[in-house]
Amino acid sequence: MIIIYVAILVLMVASGWKIYAKAGQPGWAALVPIYNIVVLCKIIGKPTWWVVLCFIPFVNYVILIMMIHGLSKSFGKGAGYTVGLIFLGIIFYPMLAFGDAQYIGEGGVAAGNGDALDSMITEDNKGGEASA
């Protein structure tokens, strides 16, 4: 039983290291408590003060879900992948780390995978009106 636990631990550590490395950050940063959240904020394009929100009860759940979704978007994945990372992390984190997913920018904005409001504005509509 301990061998299975250690194998899962090694898999998740290697996945975190590889995800950080794919995002252009040092892989060892995934191992350092609190600093890994600071670096994650940088990867997903959120302000560093979000780390403080991770220590507020109940707020931390919302913030962590938002951070995981930002990580999904940063690698070009959608909300479905976010759900997978939350509920089946043991499968989806290694898929993100060792699969063909590429880091596309902070929060996925480099590939047009930004906020819902941003996605409603089209290239043809430069006047700032949302398309329907």
C-alpha angles and dihedrals in degrees: 000000000000090000091058091049092050091047091052091046092051091047093052094045091049090047093052091047092050094046091053091046091050088054091054095254127119110275093220088064088076088066100053114089116239091000088071089060091049090053091044089055088054092049094051095040099246126135118268092239088074085083088072090055089058089068097054112096115247091001088072092064092056093044093048091050089050090049092050090049089050089052090052091050091046088062095043096259128131140225093286090060089049090056088050092051091050100046103023101028093147087066104030100046092057089045089054093045102043101024129085095274112131127203106250100180144287107331091346094283093133090069097040092259093128133124122329091253091053092051091052091060111081132205091246092054104064093154092085098251118134116242118233 
